[in-house]
Amino acid sequence: MSFNIRYDRSASGGTVSGDPDHWPDRRPLLIELLEREQPTLLGIQEALHGQLAAIESALPRHRSIGYGREGGSGGELSAIFYDTTRLEVLEWDQFWLSDTPALIGSATWGTPSPGSWCGRGCATSPPGPSSR
């Protein structure tokens, strides 16, 4: 499942209740959808670090991979959540869409803000109890 979370602009007055992107209105709808669907993989875009709690509460068996645009928890996240009872991450990497992809937060090509891509995440069914 892919989901554009739409970053939370409500604290700065960027949205108000009733606006389609108002996070306090969207949060319970997102939780309800994720609890119902229980995706094995969930790719998110435009999430701020503080918005991850809603996903984590709806999907308690999931873990995530990915950094914010500015590295760590800074900036918008494009993370991948995976169900730990069904998948195991073997490796993953993230790079920035720029002339210097290994430089965290780098932005070139005329873009005003850094863009990143979390990928090469290889996952497989976790080994059964007898193979451990």
The first five atom37 places (N, CA, C, CB, O) and aatype in JSON, in Angstrom:
{
  "aatype": [12, 15, 13, 2, 9, 1, 18, 3, 1, 15, 0, 15, 7, 7, 16, 19, 15, 7, 3, 14, 3, 8, 17, 14, 3, 1, 1, 14, 10, 10, 9, 6, 10, 10, 6, 1, 6, 5, 14, 16, 10, 10, 7, 9, 5, 6, 0, 10, 8, 7, 5, 10, 0, 0, 9, 6, 15, 0, 10, 14, 1, 8, 1, 15, 9, 7, 18, 7, 1, 6, 7, 7, 15, 7, 7, 6, 10, 15, 0, 9, 13, 18, 3, 16, 16, 1, 10, 6, 19, 10, 6, 17, 3, 5, 13, 17, 10, 15, 3, 16, 14, 0, 10, 9, 7, 15, 0, 16, 17, 7, 16, 14, 15, 14, 7, 15, 17, 4, 7, 1, 7, 4, 0, 16, 15, 14, 14, 7, 14, 15, 15, 1],
  "atom_mask": [
    [1, 1, 1, 1, 1],
    [1, 1, 1, 1, 1],
    [1, 1, 1, 1, 1],
    [1, 1, 1, 1, 1],
    [1, 1, 1, 1, 1],
    [1, 1, 1, 1, 1],
    [1, 1, 1, 1, 1],
    [1, 1, 1, 1, 1],
    [1, 1, 1, 1, 1],
    [1, 1, 1, 1, 1],
    [1, 1, 1, 1, 1],
    [1, 1, 1, 1, 1],
    [1, 1, 1, 0, 1],
    [1, 1, 1, 0, 1],
    [1, 1, 1, 1, 1],
    [1, 1, 1, 1, 1],
    [1, 1, 1, 1, 1],
    [1, 1, 1, 0, 1],
    [1, 1, 1, 1, 1],
    [1, 1, 1, 1, 1],
    [1, 1, 1, 1, 1],
    [1, 1, 1, 1, 1],
    [1, 1, 1, 1, 1],
    [1, 1, 1, 1, 1],
    [1, 1, 1, 1, 1],
    [1, 1, 1, 1, 1],
    [1, 1, 1, 1, 1],
    [1, 1, 1, 1, 1],
    [1, 1, 1, 1, 1],
    [1, 1, 1, 1, 1],
    [1, 1, 1, 1, 1],
    [1, 1, 1, 1, 1],
    [1, 1, 1, 1, 1],
    [1, 1, 1, 1, 1],
    [1, 1, 1, 1, 1],
    [1, 1, 1, 1, 1],
    [1, 1, 1, 1, 1],
    [1, 1, 1, 1, 1],
    [1, 1, 1, 1, 1],
    [1, 1, 1, 1, 1],
    [1, 1, 1, 1, 1],
    [1, 1, 1, 1, 1],
    [1, 1, 1, 0, 1],
    [1, 1, 1, 1, 1],
    [1, 1, 1, 1, 1],
    [1, 1, 1, 1, 1],
    [1, 1, 1, 1, 1],
    [1, 1, 1, 1, 1],
    [1, 1, 1, 1, 1],
    [1, 1, 1, 0, 1],
    [1, 1, 1, 1, 1],
    [1, 1, 1, 1, 1],
    [1, 1, 1, 1, 1],
    [1, 1, 1, 1, 1],
    [1, 1, 1, 1, 1],
    [1, 1, 1, 1, 1],
    [1, 1, 1, 1, 1],
    [1, 1, 1, 1, 1],
    [1, 1, 1, 1, 1],
    [1, 1, 1, 1, 1],
    [1, 1, 1, 1, 1],
    [1, 1, 1, 1, 1],
    [1, 1, 1, 1, 1],
    [1, 1, 1, 1, 1],
    [1, 1, 1, 1, 1],
    [1, 1, 1, 0, 1],
    [1, 1, 1, 1, 1],
    [1, 1, 1, 0, 1],
    [1, 1, 1, 1, 1],
    [1, 1, 1, 1, 1],
    [1, 1, 1, 0, 1],
    [1, 1, 1, 0, 1],
    [1, 1, 1, 1, 1],
    [1, 1, 1, 0, 1],
    [1, 1, 1, 0, 1],
    [1, 1, 1, 1, 1],
    [1, 1, 1, 1, 1],
    [1, 1, 1, 1, 1],
    [1, 1, 1, 1, 1],
    [1, 1, 1, 1, 1],
    [1, 1, 1, 1, 1],
    [1, 1, 1, 1, 1],
    [1, 1, 1, 1, 1],
    [1, 1, 1, 1, 1],
    [1, 1, 1, 1, 1],
    [1, 1, 1, 1, 1],
    [1, 1, 1, 1, 1],
    [1, 1, 1, 1, 1],
    [1, 1, 1, 1, 1],
    [1, 1, 1, 1, 1],
    [1, 1, 1, 1, 1],
    [1, 1, 1, 1, 1],
    [1, 1, 1, 1, 1],
    [1, 1, 1, 1, 1],
    [1, 1, 1, 1, 1],
    [1, 1, 1, 1, 1],
    [1, 1, 1, 1, 1],
    [1, 1, 1, 1, 1],
    [1, 1, 1, 1, 1],
    [1, 1, 1, 1, 1],
    [1, 1, 1, 1, 1],
    [1, 1, 1, 1, 1],
    [1, 1, 1, 1, 1],
    [1, 1, 1, 1, 1],
    [1, 1, 1, 0, 1],
    [1, 1, 1, 1, 1],
    [1, 1, 1, 1, 1],
    [1, 1, 1, 1, 1],
    [1, 1, 1, 1, 1],
    [1, 1, 1, 0, 1],
    [1, 1, 1, 1, 1],
    [1, 1, 1, 1, 1],
    [1, 1, 1, 1, 1],
    [1, 1, 1, 1, 1],
    [1, 1, 1, 0, 1],
    [1, 1, 1, 1, 1],
    [1, 1, 1, 1, 1],
    [1, 1, 1, 1, 1],
    [1, 1, 1, 0, 1],
    [1, 1, 1, 1, 1],
    [1, 1, 1, 0, 1],
    [1, 1, 1, 1, 1],
    [1, 1, 1, 1, 1],
    [1, 1, 1, 1, 1],
    [1, 1, 1, 1, 1],
    [1, 1, 1, 1, 1],
    [1, 1, 1, 1, 1],
    [1, 1, 1, 0, 1],
    [1, 1, 1, 1, 1],
    [1, 1, 1, 1, 1],
    [1, 1, 1, 1, 1],
    [1, 1, 1, 1, 1]
  ],
  "atom_positions": [
    [[0.85, -1.17, 0.0], [0.0, 0.0, 0.0], [0.9, 1.23, 0.0], [-0.97, 0.0, 1.23], [1.92, 1.26, 0.69]],
    [[0.53, 2.23, -0.76], [1.23, 3.5, -0.78], [0.27, 4.58, -0.26], [1.74, 3.85, -2.23], [-0.92, 4.57, -0.59]],
    [[0.8, 5.49, 0.56], [-0.08, 6.46, 1.18], [0.65, 7.79, 1.34], [-0.58, 5.94, 2.54], [1.68, 7.85, 2.0]],
    [[0.11, 8.85, 0.74], [0.62, 10.18, 0.96], [-0.06, 10.72, 2.22], [0.38, 11.12, -0.29], [-1.24, 11.06, 2.19]],
    [[0.68, 10.78, 3.3], [0.14, 11.18, 4.6], [-0.26, 12.66, 4.61], [1.16, 10.91, 5.72], [-1.14, 13.06, 5.37]],
    [[0.39, 13.46, 3.78], [0.17, 14.92, 3.72], [0.64, 15.54, 5.03], [-1.35, 15.26, 3.47], [-0.04, 15.47, 6.06]],
    [[1.81, 16.14, 4.98], [2.44, 16.63, 6.2], [1.53, 17.59, 6.97], [3.75, 17.32, 5.87], [0.71, 18.32, 6.4]],
    [[1.71, 17.56, 8.27], [0.86, 18.31, 9.2], [1.23, 19.79, 9.2], [0.99, 17.74, 10.63], [2.3, 20.17, 9.67]],
    [[0.34, 20.61, 8.66], [0.52, 22.06, 8.67], [-0.45, 22.73, 9.63], [0.34, 22.63, 7.25], [-0.56, 23.96, 9.63]],
    [[-1.15, 21.96, 10.43], [-2.19, 22.53, 11.29], [-1.63, 23.41, 12.4], [-3.02, 21.42, 11.9], [-2.25, 24.42, 12.75]],
    [[-0.48, 23.06, 12.96], [0.08, 23.86, 14.06], [0.47, 25.26, 13.61], [1.3, 23.15, 14.64], [0.4, 26.2, 14.39]],
    [[0.87, 25.39, 12.35], [1.28, 26.72, 11.85], [0.1, 27.51, 11.29], [2.35, 26.56, 10.78], [0.28, 28.61, 10.77]],
    [[-1.1, 26.94, 11.38], [-2.28, 27.62, 10.84], [-2.45, 27.39, 9.35], [0.0, 0.0, 0.0], [-3.3, 28.02, 8.71]],
    [[-1.65, 26.49, 8.78], [-1.74, 26.2, 7.36], [-3.02, 25.49, 6.96], [0.0, 0.0, 0.0], [-3.43, 25.55, 5.8]],
    [[-3.66, 24.84, 7.91], [-4.97, 24.2, 7.67], [-5.84, 24.43, 8.9], [-4.81, 22.67, 7.36], [-5.35, 24.69, 9.99]],
    [[-7.13, 24.32, 8.68], [-8.09, 24.41, 9.78], [-9.07, 23.25, 9.64], [-8.85, 25.79, 9.78], [-9.17, 22.64, 8.58]],
    [[-9.78, 22.96, 10.7], [-10.75, 21.88, 10.68], [-11.7, 22.03, 9.5], [-11.53, 21.83, 12.01], [-12.23, 23.12, 9.24]],
    [[-11.91, 20.93, 8.8], [-12.75, 20.94, 7.61], [-11.95, 20.97, 6.32], [0.0, 0.0, 0.0], [-12.46, 20.55, 5.28]],
    [[-10.69, 21.45, 6.37], [-9.82, 21.4, 5.19], [-9.45, 19.94, 4.91], [-8.54, 22.27, 5.39], [-9.26, 19.17, 5.86]],
    [[-9.34, 19.55, 3.64], [-9.04, 18.15, 3.33], [-7.7, 17.67, 3.9], [-9.03, 17.96, 1.84], [-7.54, 16.48, 4.18]],
    [[-6.73, 18.57, 4.06], [-5.41, 18.18, 4.55], [-5.21, 18.42, 6.04], [-4.35, 18.91, 3.78], [-4.09, 18.3, 6.53]],
    [[-6.24, 18.76, 6.76], [-6.11, 19.06, 8.2], [-5.81, 17.78, 8.96], [-7.41, 19.73, 8.75], [-6.67, 16.91, 9.09]],
    [[-4.57, 17.66, 9.48], [-4.12, 16.42, 10.11], [-5.0, 15.98, 11.28], [-2.71, 16.59, 10.59], [-5.32, 14.79, 11.35]],
    [[-5.42, 16.84, 12.19], [-6.28, 16.36, 13.27], [-7.57, 15.69, 12.78], [-6.64, 17.51, 14.19], [-8.1, 14.82, 13.46]],
    [[-8.08, 16.08, 11.61], [-9.25, 15.43, 11.02], [-8.88, 14.14, 10.3], [-9.95, 16.39, 10.05], [-9.63, 13.17, 10.31]],
    [[-7.71, 14.14, 9.67], [-7.27, 12.98, 8.88], [-6.75, 11.84, 9.75], [-6.2, 13.4, 7.9], [-6.88, 10.67, 9.39]],
    [[-6.15, 12.17, 10.89], [-5.5, 11.17, 11.74], [-6.42, 9.99, 12.07], [-5.03, 11.82, 13.02], [-6.03, 8.85, 11.83]],
    [[-7.62, 10.2, 12.63], [-8.46, 9.05, 12.97], [-8.89, 8.24, 11.73], [-9.7, 9.51, 13.72], [-9.07, 7.03, 11.82]],
    [[-9.04, 8.9, 10.58], [-9.39, 8.18, 9.36], [-8.24, 7.3, 8.89], [-9.78, 9.17, 8.25], [-8.46, 6.18, 8.44]],
    [[-7.02, 7.82, 9.01], [-5.84, 7.03, 8.65], [-5.72, 5.81, 9.56], [-4.56, 7.89, 8.73], [-5.49, 4.7, 9.08]],
    [[-5.86, 6.01, 10.86], [-5.77, 4.9, 11.81], [-6.82, 3.85, 11.5], [-5.93, 5.4, 13.26], [-6.52, 2.65, 11.47]],
    [[-8.04, 4.28, 11.27], [-9.13, 3.34, 10.95], [-8.82, 2.53, 9.69], [-10.46, 4.09, 10.77], [-9.02, 1.31, 9.68]],
    [[-8.35, 3.19, 8.66], [-8.02, 2.5, 7.41], [-6.89, 1.49, 7.61], [-7.62, 3.51, 6.34], [-7.0, 0.35, 7.15]],
    [[-5.82, 1.88, 8.28], [-4.69, 0.98, 8.47], [-5.04, -0.19, 9.38], [-3.51, 1.74, 9.05], [-4.59, -1.31, 9.13]],
    [[-5.83, 0.04, 10.42], [-6.25, -1.06, 11.28], [-7.09, -2.07, 10.51], [-7.05, -0.54, 12.48], [-6.99, -3.28, 10.74]],
    [[-7.91, -1.58, 9.6], [-8.77, -2.46, 8.81], [-7.98, -3.23, 7.75], [-9.88, -1.66, 8.14], [-8.17, -4.43, 7.58]],
    [[-7.09, -2.55, 7.05], [-6.38, -3.15, 5.92], [-5.15, -3.96, 6.32], [-5.97, -2.08, 4.97], [-4.83, -4.95, 5.65]],
    [[-4.45, -3.57, 7.38], [-3.25, -4.27, 7.85], [-2.3, -4.62, 6.69], [-3.65, -5.54, 8.6], [-2.03, -5.8, 6.45]],
    [[-1.79, -3.61, 5.97], [-0.92, -3.92, 4.83], [0.38, -4.58, 5.28], [-0.61, -2.64, 4.06], [0.92, -4.26, 6.33]],
    [[0.87, -5.5, 4.48], [2.16, -6.14, 4.76], [3.27, -5.11, 4.6], [2.39, -7.35, 3.83], [4.19, -5.04, 5.41]],
    [[3.18, -4.32, 3.54], [4.11, -3.22, 3.29], [3.33, -1.93, 3.13], [4.98, -3.49, 2.02], [2.26, -1.91, 2.52]],
    [[3.86, -0.86, 3.7], [3.23, 0.45, 3.58], [4.31, 1.47, 3.26], [2.45, 0.82, 4.87], [5.22, 1.69, 4.07]],
    [[4.22, 2.09, 2.1], [5.13, 3.17, 1.75], [4.42, 4.49, 1.99], [0.0, 0.0, 0.0], [3.33, 4.71, 1.48]],
    [[5.05, 5.38, 2.77], [4.42, 6.67, 3.06], [5.24, 7.81, 2.47], [4.26, 6.86, 4.59], [6.46, 7.7, 2.31]],
    [[4.55, 8.89, 2.16], [5.19, 10.1, 1.68], [4.67, 11.27, 2.5], [4.93, 10.32, 0.16], [3.57, 11.23, 3.05]],
    [[5.49, 12.33, 2.57], [5.11, 13.6, 3.2], [4.76, 13.5, 4.68], [3.96, 14.19, 2.48], [4.0, 14.33, 5.18]],
    [[5.27, 12.53, 5.38], [4.97, 12.41, 6.81], [6.03, 13.15, 7.62], [4.91, 10.93, 7.25], [7.22, 13.06, 7.34]],
    [[5.59, 13.87, 8.62], [6.52, 14.45, 9.58], [6.69, 13.44, 10.72], [6.0, 15.82, 10.12], [5.83, 12.61, 10.96]],
    [[7.83, 13.54, 11.4], [8.15, 12.56, 12.44], [7.02, 12.41, 13.46], [9.44, 12.98, 13.15], [6.73, 11.29, 13.89]],
    [[6.39, 13.5, 13.85], [5.31, 13.45, 14.84], [4.07, 12.7, 14.37], [0.0, 0.0, 0.0], [3.26, 12.28, 15.19]],
    [[3.92, 12.54, 13.07], [2.76, 11.83, 12.52], [2.93, 10.32, 12.55], [2.5, 12.29, 11.1], [1.96, 9.58, 12.37]],
    [[4.15, 9.84, 12.78], [4.4, 8.4, 12.77], [3.67, 7.68, 13.89], [5.89, 8.14, 12.89], [3.36, 6.49, 13.76]],
    [[3.39, 8.37, 14.99], [2.69, 7.73, 16.12], [1.33, 7.17, 15.69], [2.5, 8.74, 17.27], [0.91, 6.13, 16.19]],
    [[0.65, 7.85, 14.78], [-0.65, 7.36, 14.31], [-0.48, 6.04, 13.56], [-1.33, 8.42, 13.39], [-1.27, 5.11, 13.74]],
    [[0.53, 5.96, 12.74], [0.78, 4.72, 11.98], [1.19, 3.61, 12.94], [1.87, 4.93, 10.9], [0.7, 2.49, 12.85]],
    [[2.09, 3.94, 13.86], [2.57, 2.94, 14.81], [1.45, 2.41, 15.71], [3.67, 3.52, 15.67], [1.45, 1.24, 16.07]],
    [[0.48, 3.26, 16.07], [-0.63, 2.79, 16.9], [-1.57, 1.89, 16.11], [-1.4, 3.98, 17.47], [-2.15, 0.95, 16.66]],
    [[-1.72, 2.16, 14.82], [-2.6, 1.34, 13.97], [-1.94, 0.04, 13.56], [-3.0, 2.12, 12.74], [-2.63, -0.96, 13.31]],
    [[-0.62, 0.04, 13.47], [0.12, -1.14, 12.99], [1.21, -1.53, 13.99], [0.75, -0.85, 11.59], [2.39, -1.37, 13.69]],
    [[0.83, -2.03, 15.16], [1.82, -2.29, 16.21], [2.85, -3.37, 15.87], [1.13, -2.67, 17.45], [3.91, -3.41, 16.49]],
    [[2.56, -4.25, 14.92], [3.52, -5.3, 14.53], [4.52, -4.8, 13.49], [2.78, -6.53, 13.99], [5.45, -5.52, 13.11]],
    [[4.35, -3.59, 13.02], [5.2, -3.05, 11.97], [6.38, -2.26, 12.52], [4.38, -2.16, 11.05], [6.31, -1.68, 13.61]],
    [[7.46, -2.26, 11.78], [8.62, -1.41, 12.0], [8.83, -0.62, 10.72], [9.91, -2.24, 12.4], [8.25, -0.95, 9.68]],
    [[9.67, 0.41, 10.78], [9.89, 1.22, 9.59], [11.36, 1.39, 9.28], [9.25, 2.58, 9.76], [12.23, 1.25, 10.14]],
    [[11.62, 1.68, 8.01], [12.95, 2.05, 7.54], [12.81, 3.36, 6.79], [13.59, 0.93, 6.64], [11.79, 3.6, 6.13]],
    [[13.81, 4.21, 6.88], [13.81, 5.48, 6.17], [14.1, 6.64, 7.09], [0.0, 0.0, 0.0], [13.78, 6.61, 8.28]],
    [[14.71, 7.68, 6.51], [15.06, 8.91, 7.22], [14.22, 10.06, 6.68], [16.57, 9.23, 7.09], [13.59, 9.95, 5.63]],
    [[14.24, 11.15, 7.42], [13.64, 12.37, 6.92], [14.52, 12.99, 5.84], [0.0, 0.0, 0.0], [15.69, 12.62, 5.7]],
    [[13.97, 13.92, 5.09], [14.73, 14.58, 4.01], [16.03, 15.19, 4.48], [13.89, 15.64, 3.38], [17.01, 15.24, 3.74]],
    [[16.02, 15.66, 5.72], [17.2, 16.32, 6.26], [18.05, 15.37, 7.11], [16.79, 17.52, 7.1], [18.97, 15.81, 7.8]],
    [[17.74, 14.08, 7.05], [18.45, 13.08, 7.83], [17.77, 12.84, 9.17], [0.0, 0.0, 0.0], [17.15, 13.74, 9.73]],
    [[17.86, 11.62, 9.68], [17.23, 11.27, 10.95], [15.75, 11.57, 10.93], [0.0, 0.0, 0.0], [15.03, 11.13, 10.04]],
    [[15.29, 12.33, 11.93], [13.87, 12.67, 11.99], [13.58, 14.05, 11.42], [13.38, 12.6, 13.42], [12.47, 14.55, 11.56]],
    [[14.57, 14.68, 10.79], [14.39, 16.03, 10.25], [13.72, 16.05, 8.89], [0.0, 0.0, 0.0], [14.13, 15.34, 7.98]],
    [[12.7, 16.85, 8.76], [12.02, 17.01, 7.48], [11.0, 15.92, 7.21], [0.0, 0.0, 0.0], [10.75, 15.05, 8.05]],
    [[10.42, 15.99, 6.03], [9.4, 15.01, 5.64], [10.04, 13.64, 5.44], [8.68, 15.45, 4.36], [11.19, 13.53, 4.99]],
    [[9.28, 12.62, 5.78], [9.75, 11.24, 5.63], [9.09, 10.56, 4.44], [9.49, 10.44, 6.91], [7.91, 10.79, 4.15]],
    [[9.85, 9.73, 3.79], [9.32, 8.77, 2.82], [9.79, 7.42, 3.33], [9.8, 9.06, 1.31], [10.82, 6.91, 2.89]],
    [[9.04, 6.86, 4.24], [9.45, 5.63, 4.92], [8.67, 4.43, 4.41], [9.26, 5.77, 6.43], [7.63, 4.56, 3.76]],
    [[9.2, 3.26, 4.71], [8.54, 2.0, 4.4], [8.28, 1.27, 5.71], [9.4, 1.11, 3.42], [9.21, 1.0, 6.47]],
    [[7.03, 0.96, 5.98], [6.64, 0.17, 7.14], [6.43, -1.27, 6.67], [5.34, 0.74, 7.82], [5.87, -1.51, 5.6]],
    [[6.87, -2.23, 7.49], [6.72, -3.64, 7.12], [6.25, -4.43, 8.34], [8.06, -4.21, 6.58], [6.62, -4.12, 9.48]],
    [[5.45, -5.45, 8.09], [4.91, -6.32, 9.12], [5.99, -7.3, 9.54], [3.62, -7.07, 8.62], [6.4, -8.16, 8.75]],
    [[6.47, -7.19, 10.78], [7.59, -8.02, 11.25], [7.21, -9.48, 11.43], [8.1, -7.47, 12.55], [8.09, -10.33, 11.56]],
    [[5.91, -9.79, 11.45], [5.51, -11.19, 11.56], [5.51, -11.88, 10.18], [4.11, -11.3, 12.2], [5.44, -13.11, 10.09]],
    [[5.61, -11.08, 9.12], [5.56, -11.64, 7.77], [6.81, -11.38, 6.96], [4.39, -11.08, 7.04], [7.11, -12.1, 6.01]],
    [[7.56, -10.33, 7.34], [8.73, -9.94, 6.56], [9.92, -9.66, 7.46], [8.42, -8.72, 5.71], [9.77, -9.31, 8.63]],
    [[11.1, -9.83, 6.88], [12.35, -9.5, 7.55], [13.18, -8.67, 6.57], [13.12, -10.8, 8.02], [13.36, -9.07, 5.42]],
    [[13.67, -7.53, 7.01], [14.5, -6.7, 6.15], [15.89, -7.31, 6.09], [14.54, -5.23, 6.65], [16.53, -7.53, 7.12]],
    [[16.35, -7.57, 4.89], [17.69, -8.11, 4.71], [18.71, -7.0, 4.52], [17.72, -9.05, 3.52], [19.83, -7.08, 5.03]],
    [[18.33, -5.97, 3.8], [19.17, -4.78, 3.64], [18.32, -3.65, 3.12], [20.36, -5.06, 2.69], [17.25, -3.88, 2.54]],
    [[18.77, -2.43, 3.31], [18.08, -1.28, 2.74], [19.05, -0.12, 2.67], [16.82, -0.91, 3.58], [20.1, -0.12, 3.32]],
    [[18.69, 0.85, 1.88], [19.51, 2.04, 1.72], [18.61, 3.21, 1.37], [20.6, 1.83, 0.63], [17.46, 3.01, 0.97]],
    [[19.11, 4.39, 1.53], [18.37, 5.58, 1.16], [19.35, 6.54, 0.52], [17.65, 6.23, 2.39], [20.49, 6.67, 0.98]],
    [[18.92, 7.22, -0.53], [19.78, 8.22, -1.15], [18.97, 9.45, -1.48], [20.45, 7.66, -2.4], [17.74, 9.41, -1.53]],
    [[19.68, 10.54, -1.7], [19.04, 11.82, -1.97], [19.09, 12.1, -3.46], [19.72, 12.97, -1.17], [20.1, 11.84, -4.12]],
    [[18.0, 12.64, -3.98], [17.87, 12.91, -5.41], [18.63, 14.2, -5.74], [16.37, 13.02, -5.83], [18.06, 15.29, -5.75]],
    [[19.93, 14.04, -5.99], [20.79, 15.19, -6.24], [22.07, 14.72, -6.93], [21.12, 15.94, -4.91], [22.23, 13.53, -7.21]],
    [[22.96, 15.66, -7.19], [24.27, 15.32, -7.77], [25.14, 14.57, -6.77], [24.98, 16.6, -8.23], [26.09, 13.89, -7.15]],
    [[24.81, 14.69, -5.47], [25.57, 14.03, -4.41], [24.62, 13.16, -3.58], [26.3, 15.08, -3.49], [24.27, 13.53, -2.46]],
    [[24.19, 12.02, -4.12], [23.14, 11.22, -3.48], [23.48, 10.68, -2.1], [22.8, 10.07, -4.36], [22.57, 10.37, -1.32]],
    [[24.75, 10.56, -1.76], [25.12, 10.05, -0.44], [25.15, 11.14, 0.62], [26.47, 9.37, -0.5], [25.27, 10.84, 1.81]],
    [[25.05, 12.41, 0.22], [25.09, 13.53, 1.14], [23.68, 13.8, 1.67], [25.68, 14.79, 0.46], [22.81, 14.24, 0.92]],
    [[23.48, 13.55, 2.95], [22.17, 13.73, 3.57], [21.69, 15.17, 3.41], [22.23, 13.34, 5.06], [22.42, 16.12, 3.7]],
    [[20.46, 15.31, 2.94], [19.85, 16.63, 2.79], [20.28, 17.39, 1.55], [0.0, 0.0, 0.0], [19.92, 18.56, 1.39]],
    [[21.05, 16.75, 0.66], [21.52, 17.47, -0.53], [20.38, 17.73, -1.5], [22.63, 16.68, -1.23], [19.48, 16.91, -1.67]],
    [[20.43, 18.91, -2.12], [19.42, 19.31, -3.1], [20.12, 20.02, -4.25], [18.33, 20.23, -2.44], [20.81, 21.02, -4.05]],
    [[19.95, 19.51, -5.43], [20.48, 20.15, -6.64], [19.41, 20.06, -7.72], [21.82, 19.47, -7.11], [18.24, 19.8, -7.41]],
    [[19.78, 20.27, -8.92], [18.88, 20.2, -10.07], [17.77, 21.25, -9.97], [18.26, 18.8, -10.19], [16.68, 21.06, -10.51]],
    [[18.05, 22.36, -9.29], [17.08, 23.45, -9.22], [15.93, 23.22, -8.26], [0.0, 0.0, 0.0], [14.94, 23.94, -8.32]],
    [[16.04, 22.25, -7.37], [14.96, 22.0, -6.42], [15.16, 22.83, -5.16], [14.89, 20.5, -6.06], [16.29, 22.97, -4.69]],
    [[14.07, 23.37, -4.59], [14.2, 24.2, -3.4], [14.4, 23.4, -2.12], [12.98, 25.06, -3.26], [14.89, 23.94, -1.13]],
    [[14.03, 22.12, -2.12], [14.19, 21.31, -0.92], [14.71, 19.93, -1.32], [12.85, 21.19, -0.15], [14.5, 19.48, -2.45]],
    [[15.37, 19.27, -0.39], [15.92, 17.95, -0.71], [14.83, 16.92, -0.92], [16.85, 17.49, 0.39], [13.78, 16.96, -0.27]],
    [[15.08, 16.01, -1.81], [14.19, 14.87, -2.04], [14.99, 13.61, -1.77], [0.0, 0.0, 0.0], [16.17, 13.55, -2.1]],
    [[14.37, 12.62, -1.2], [15.09, 11.38, -0.93], [14.24, 10.2, -1.35], [15.48, 11.27, 0.55], [13.03, 10.3, -1.55]],
    [[14.9, 9.09, -1.47], [14.25, 7.85, -1.86], [14.76, 6.75, -0.98], [14.48, 7.54, -3.35], [15.97, 6.53, -0.89]],
    [[13.88, 6.04, -0.34], [14.23, 4.92, 0.52], [13.96, 3.67, -0.28], [13.42, 4.93, 1.88], [12.81, 3.39, -0.64]],
    [[14.97, 2.94, -0.56], [14.76, 1.79, -1.41], [15.78, 0.7, -1.2], [0.0, 0.0, 0.0], [16.51, 0.67, -0.21]],
    [[15.8, -0.19, -2.16], [16.63, -1.37, -2.13], [16.35, -2.18, -0.87], [18.11, -1.0, -2.21], [17.21, -2.92, -0.41]],
    [[15.14, -2.02, -0.32], [14.74, -2.77, 0.86], [14.33, -4.17, 0.47], [0.0, 0.0, 0.0], [13.25, -4.37, -0.09]],
    [[15.17, -5.12, 0.75], [14.87, -6.5, 0.42], [14.23, -7.16, 1.62], [16.15, -7.27, -0.02], [14.76, -7.11, 2.73]],
    [[13.1, -7.78, 1.4], [12.4, -8.41, 2.51], [11.95, -9.8, 2.1], [11.2, -7.55, 2.97], [11.72, -10.07, 0.92]],
    [[11.83, -10.64, 3.06], [11.39, -12.0, 2.82], [10.61, -12.48, 4.04], [12.59, -12.94, 2.51], [10.63, -11.82, 5.08]],
    [[9.95, -13.59, 3.92], [9.27, -14.15, 5.08], [10.31, -14.49, 6.13], [8.44, -15.4, 4.7], [11.35, -15.06, 5.8]],
    [[10.06, -14.17, 7.4], [11.03, -14.5, 8.43], [11.16, -16.0, 8.59], [10.64, -13.86, 9.76], [10.22, -16.74, 8.32]],
    [[12.34, -16.46, 9.02], [12.52, -17.9, 9.2], [11.58, -18.44, 10.28], [13.97, -18.22, 9.56], [11.29, -17.76, 11.25]],
    [[11.14, -19.65, 10.09], [10.26, -20.29, 11.07], [11.02, -20.65, 12.33], [0.0, 0.0, 0.0], [12.25, -20.59, 12.34]],
    [[10.31, -21.02, 13.39], [10.95, -21.34, 14.68], [11.96, -22.47, 14.59], [9.91, -21.69, 15.7], [12.94, -22.48, 15.32]],
    [[11.72, -23.44, 13.68], [12.62, -24.59, 13.59], [13.94, -24.26, 12.92], [11.96, -25.69, 12.84], [14.89, -25.02, 13.07]],
    [[14.03, -23.15, 12.2], [15.27, -22.82, 11.51], [16.15, -21.85, 12.3], [14.96, -22.23, 10.15], [17.2, -21.43, 11.8]],
    [[15.74, -21.5, 13.49], [16.54, -20.55, 14.29], [17.52, -21.27, 15.16], [15.64, -19.67, 15.15], [18.28, -20.64, 15.89]]
  ]
}
